[in-house]
Amino acid sequence: MNFENGFEQGDEFNSWDKAEQKAIKAFELYEEGQMDDALCAMNEALDINPDNDRWHFNKALTLDAMERFEEAIDEYKLTLNFNGDDIETLNCLAVDYTRTGQYDLALDVFSRIEQMNPEFEPSYCNRIITYTEMGNHEMAEQMFYLAQQINDACPLCFYNIGNSFFIQGNYKKAAWCWQRTAAIEPNHPQINYHVAQAYWNLGDKDKARNFFLLELRKNPGDNDVVFDFGLFLLSCGDIAGASEKFRRILEVDPQNAAAVFYIGEIELNAGRRIQAIECYQKAIKLEPSMAGPRFRLAQSFLECGEKDKAFSLLSAELELEIHRPEVLEAMGVMMMDLGHLDHATHCFLRVSEMEPVNAINYYYLGKVLAARGEMHDAQQFLDYALELEPKNYELIKNILLVYLAADNPQCVLDTIDALNMKGSMLSRLNIIKMTAHYRAWLKKVGNKKRLLCG
């Protein structure tokens, strides 16, 4: 008997058994939500047996749970090296391609699944997400109807197409789809919260409030829902209710910068300026990249005449991701007041990208360009503002005043003629019109004197 060979076989058997135990332990840890330990155990199992396709698949699922999608993709590919026709693995790979913005690759894999098994409903359901993220909502809806032919009670399909409708601004359809998800799968994560958001955007505040409360009854510790409910209450004018929600968040999470910021907003609106400033300063310390607090502090310093501090804060704010056009517009106006015309122009141009039909913003853009002496470009933006709102008296008056300030009285007269105003609107502009006529006359007299002198 060859004892040496016998011991080797025994060691190999023990090694494989140990790997299996590691893999089982990894699964248990995964089920308990201990992802770091689960990944460590799975790696140990794969170190012993790297050719087990199921273990590579389970490792990929663990990486997905940790939102390490690029690494998960590599593991799904390894799994497919052992079993290239496994539809479940292909589906997970396509989902991760979508998560990482590799939409063409995702669609290729989904199409491959469809060719292998046209009745595999997840390949249509998940493509709703892919096409939605691509902005191709027509194809997203087509995938929804294809999925419905296979399974008309898939809660995820209704949820996914609801997201597509919400992005398109079709809040009524989004609410209906999400309510279908809730009916099919009552425990779907945050589903009533999504319905609340849809009704909030529809302006149906009673239904929005009811769905917020329904979500919070099911999961009172969900800070995302509590926070948005606070914003909702703030929009409804329920200041006390909003304050209670933000303070509740801070009891659990005192480092929550967004909650601190909105407490500052409440303090500011209540006239407690010092307390508001303290909140804004604290929010910056907690989250330096947060947009909003510096803007509010800049407003406060500008009101106190501390222009250098205001400009420094506004400049720092412009380095951040600002998604609210009204804030950028206000910053542009402040920059104009501070005499920083280049920064003001930058603000208004960013607003025009976000809101291409905002007449007031084009007025500001024209005004700042006129102040910079770029009258040709200024006039184009001012004309466009008038095209968008030709009946807005305040806008017309302010544009005419820009032309007067730029010493261009003829442009004032041409604009009044082009608008063909009559009645009370024209009579209210008579002083500006008379001033323009007078300045135009002075220019002609001045030109004649120069000719005579010449």
URKA-V304845 format. One record per pair of residues at least 24 apart in sequence whose ideal C-beta (glycine too) atoms are under 8 Angstrom apart, sorted by the first residue. I is the first residue (numbers start at 0). J is the second residue. Records with the same first field share a line. If there is no record, write none. Layout:
I: J + J
//
This chain:
14: 47
15: 47 + 48
17: 47
18: 43 + 44 + 45 + 47 + 48 + 51
19: 44
21: 47
22: 51 + 54 + 57
25: 57 + 58 + 61
26: 57
29: 57 + 60 + 61 + 64
34: 61 + 64 + 65
35: 65
37: 61
38: 62 + 65
50: 81
52: 77 + 78 + 80 + 81 + 82 + 85
53: 78
55: 81
56: 87 + 88 + 91
59: 91
60: 91
63: 91 + 95
68: 95 + 98 + 99
69: 99
71: 95
72: 96 + 99
84: 115
86: 112 + 115 + 116 + 119
89: 115
90: 119 + 121 + 122 + 125
93: 122 + 125 + 129
94: 125 + 128
97: 125 + 128 + 129 + 132
100: 132
102: 129 + 132 + 133
105: 129
118: 149
120: 146 + 149 + 150 + 153
123: 149 + 156
124: 153 + 155 + 156 + 159
125: 159
127: 156 + 159 + 160 + 163
128: 159 + 162
130: 163
131: 159 + 162 + 163 + 166
136: 163 + 166 + 167
139: 163
152: 183
153: 183
154: 179 + 180 + 183 + 184 + 187
155: 180
157: 183
158: 187 + 190 + 193
161: 193 + 197
165: 193 + 196 + 197 + 200
168: 200
170: 197 + 198 + 200 + 201
171: 197 + 201
173: 197
174: 198 + 201
186: 217
189: 214 + 218 + 221 + 223 + 224
190: 214
191: 217
192: 221 + 223 + 224 + 227
195: 227 + 228 + 231
196: 227
199: 231 + 234
204: 231 + 235
207: 231
208: 235
220: 251
222: 248 + 251 + 252 + 255
226: 255 + 257 + 258
229: 258 + 261
230: 261
233: 261 + 264 + 265
238: 265 + 268 + 269
241: 265
254: 285
255: 285
256: 281 + 282 + 285 + 286 + 289
257: 282 + 286 + 289
259: 285
260: 289 + 291 + 292
263: 292 + 295
264: 295
267: 295
272: 299
275: 299
288: 319 + 320
289: 319
290: 316 + 319 + 320 + 321 + 322 + 326
291: 326
293: 319
294: 326 + 329 + 330
297: 330 + 333
298: 329 + 333
301: 333 + 336 + 337
306: 337
309: 333 + 337
310: 334 + 337 + 339
313: 337 + 342
314: 342
317: 342 + 345 + 346
321: 349
322: 353
324: 349 + 350 + 353 + 354 + 357 + 360
327: 353
328: 357 + 359 + 360 + 363
331: 363 + 367
332: 363
335: 363 + 366 + 367 + 370
340: 367 + 370 + 371
343: 367
344: 368 + 371
356: 387
357: 387
358: 383 + 384 + 385 + 387 + 388 + 391 + 394
359: 384 + 394
361: 387
362: 394 + 397 + 398 + 401
365: 398 + 401
366: 397 + 401
369: 401 + 402 + 404 + 405
374: 405 + 407
377: 401 + 405
378: 410
385: 414 + 418
389: 418
392: 424 + 427
395: 420 + 424 + 428
396: 427 + 428 + 431
399: 428 + 431 + 435
400: 431
402: 435
403: 431 + 434 + 435 + 438
406: 438
408: 434 + 435 + 436 + 437 + 438 + 439 + 442
409: 435 + 439
411: 435
412: 436 + 439
//
